[in-house]
Amino acid sequence: MNYFEYHIGDYAAATAHLSWDEDTAYQRLMRVYYRTEKPIPQGQEHRLTCCSTATQRKAVDTVLAEFFTLEADGCYHQKRCDEEIAQFHDKQTKAKRSADARWSAAKTQSEGNAFAMRSHVKTDANALRTQ
């Protein structure tokens, strides 16, 4: 995903207690999650968030423990991220189906019909033949 809705009020209400490092860690974790459209693999959380100090690694661990769930697939899942990604995929699928149907209908209508596509010429070719 190149875009995700950022609900400032929801985020602020849920994270007001976080330290600066924890808030940064959470932002980075969410950006990775949305960019890859996948949960955070266990063991890669520090590398993916570009942690370089013990304080930063602790912040990532704190945020993961509070806002993410380690599931059987070995990845940290975040409920809101999963919901937003699912909605994105659903919308994408519906848009593709709609476009496919539109193009399929246009193709069906134009097959065998010389006048299906508009001409740039204002005269009718059949009318010219009768002259």
C-alpha positions as CSV (number, residue, x, y, z in Angstrom):
1,M,0.0,0.0,0.0
2,N,1.3,3.4,-0.8
3,Y,-1.3,5.1,1.3
4,F,-3.2,4.4,4.5
5,E,-5.7,6.5,6.5
6,Y,-4.1,7.9,9.6
7,H,-6.8,8.7,12.2
8,I,-5.0,11.2,14.3
9,G,-7.6,11.2,17.1
10,D,-7.6,7.4,17.4
11,Y,-3.8,7.2,17.3
12,A,-3.4,10.0,19.9
13,A,-5.9,8.4,22.3
14,A,-4.2,5.0,22.1
15,T,-0.6,6.2,22.3
16,A,-0.6,9.3,24.5
17,H,1.3,7.4,27.2
18,L,4.2,6.3,24.9
19,S,7.6,7.8,25.2
20,W,9.1,9.6,22.1
21,D,11.1,6.5,21.2
22,E,8.1,4.2,21.6
23,D,6.0,6.5,19.5
24,T,8.7,6.5,16.8
25,A,8.9,2.7,17.0
26,Y,5.1,2.3,16.6
27,Q,5.1,4.6,13.6
28,R,7.9,2.7,11.9
29,L,6.3,-0.7,12.6
30,M,3.0,0.5,11.1
31,R,4.8,1.9,8.0
32,V,6.6,-1.4,7.4
33,Y,3.3,-3.3,8.0
34,Y,1.4,-1.2,5.4
35,R,4.2,-1.0,2.9
36,T,4.7,-4.7,2.8
37,E,1.0,-5.5,3.5
38,K,2.3,-8.2,5.8
39,P,2.7,-8.7,9.6
40,I,6.1,-8.1,11.2
41,P,8.2,-11.3,11.1
42,Q,9.5,-12.3,14.6
43,G,13.3,-11.7,14.7
44,Q,13.3,-9.0,12.1
45,E,11.4,-6.3,14.0
46,H,14.6,-4.4,15.0
47,R,16.2,-4.5,11.5
48,L,12.9,-3.5,9.8
49,T,12.6,-0.4,12.1
50,C,16.3,0.5,11.8
51,C,17.0,0.2,15.5
52,S,20.6,1.1,16.3
53,T,20.6,1.5,20.1
54,A,19.5,-0.6,23.1
55,T,16.9,2.1,23.9
56,Q,15.4,1.9,20.4
57,R,15.2,-1.9,20.6
58,K,13.5,-1.7,24.0
59,A,11.0,0.7,22.5
60,V,10.2,-1.6,19.7
61,D,9.8,-4.5,22.1
62,T,7.5,-2.5,24.3
63,V,5.3,-1.4,21.4
64,L,5.1,-5.0,20.1
65,A,4.1,-6.3,23.5
66,E,1.3,-3.7,23.9
67,F,-0.1,-3.3,20.4
68,F,0.8,-6.4,18.5
69,T,0.0,-10.1,18.9
70,L,2.6,-12.8,18.1
71,E,0.6,-15.5,16.3
72,A,1.3,-19.1,15.3
73,D,2.7,-18.0,11.9
74,G,5.7,-16.4,13.7
75,C,4.7,-12.9,12.9
76,Y,3.5,-9.9,14.9
77,H,0.0,-8.9,13.9
78,Q,-1.8,-5.7,14.6
79,K,-5.6,-5.8,14.3
80,R,-6.2,-2.4,12.8
81,C,-3.5,-2.9,10.2
82,D,-4.9,-6.2,9.2
83,E,-8.4,-4.7,8.9
84,E,-7.2,-1.8,6.8
85,I,-5.1,-4.1,4.5
86,A,-8.1,-6.4,4.1
87,Q,-10.3,-3.5,3.1
88,F,-7.7,-2.3,0.7
89,H,-7.5,-5.7,-1.0
90,D,-11.3,-6.0,-1.1
91,K,-11.6,-2.6,-2.7
92,Q,-8.8,-3.5,-5.2
93,T,-10.6,-6.7,-6.1
94,K,-13.9,-5.0,-6.7
95,A,-12.3,-2.3,-8.8
96,K,-10.6,-4.9,-10.9
97,R,-13.8,-6.9,-11.4
98,S,-15.6,-3.7,-12.4
99,A,-12.9,-2.7,-14.9
100,D,-12.8,-6.2,-16.3
101,A,-16.6,-6.2,-16.8
102,R,-16.5,-2.8,-18.4
103,W,-13.8,-3.7,-20.9
104,S,-15.4,-7.1,-21.6
105,A,-18.7,-5.4,-22.3
106,A,-17.0,-2.8,-24.6
107,K,-15.2,-5.6,-26.5
108,T,-18.4,-7.6,-26.9
109,Q,-20.3,-4.5,-28.2
110,S,-17.6,-3.7,-30.7
111,E,-17.1,-7.1,-32.2
112,G,-18.5,-7.3,-35.7
113,N,-19.7,-3.7,-35.6
114,A,-17.8,-1.3,-37.8
115,F,-19.5,1.7,-36.1
116,A,-18.8,0.7,-32.5
117,M,-15.8,2.9,-32.3
118,R,-16.3,6.6,-33.1
119,S,-14.6,7.9,-36.2
120,H,-12.9,11.2,-36.3
121,V,-14.5,11.8,-39.7
122,K,-17.9,13.4,-39.6
123,T,-19.2,11.7,-42.8
124,D,-20.7,8.3,-42.9
125,A,-18.6,5.8,-45.0
126,N,-21.7,3.9,-46.2
127,A,-23.2,7.2,-47.5
128,L,-20.1,7.9,-49.5
129,R,-20.3,4.4,-51.2
130,T,-23.7,5.1,-52.7
131,Q,-22.4,8.1,-54.6
